[in-house]
């Protein structure tokens, strides 16, 4: 049932979040290794090139892990209807596929190619960040709408109960003041 689906979605989100934390640590470590190699050997050394390759590959994988986390968050959200979820997850899948496609390029690129790929990924990420904010906005809007709908239901119940009490001859003047 729905409860089991929610449990599975939450578990998937928790796993994606843990995977992202792991990938982020690997990215930070690879970044530091690259900076150390650059400082020690200079920009044109083979060791620097290989550490740059690892760094860009880890950046790509960390970005994918982040998008997988957002995707799991969207899938686990209770306020979005299925068509909204499908639209967002489909867009995230396209972004993930684009980033996955860059991995083989990263593995075979020369120094100039790595620089170009790094710039491509950074530019792509800057565009994706805007979309992610939009998706989170859609979730917050759906949740706000749900809360307002529930408040309207509660108001109707309260008004009916006040009317019942009034019809039964109870003094409801203080309740009607609200």
C-alpha angles and dihedrals in degrees: 000000000000093000091057091046090051091048091050092046092050091049090050090050092049090050092048091049091051090048090052091051089052093048091047090055091049090049092051091048092049090047091054091047089052093049090048092050092046091052094044101040106017130238099294100051120112091233090055091048092052093047089049089051091052091046094052091044091051090047089053092048093046090052090051090049090051091051090047088054092052090046091053090047090054092047090051095047115115098199101061121081118234095259091055091048091049092050093051097042090048090055091047090050089054090051092047091049091051091052093045088052090059093059096078090047090052092051094055104032125115122224095280090045092052091051091051093046091048089053091046092052092046092050091045091050091050089056093044091052089062090052092048091055089051091051092049088049090054090052093048090048092051091048092048091050090051092050091049090049091051090048090053090051091049091048091053091050091049092048091050092049092048089050091049090051091048091049088051089057098256121144105254099166094111091048093050090054089077 
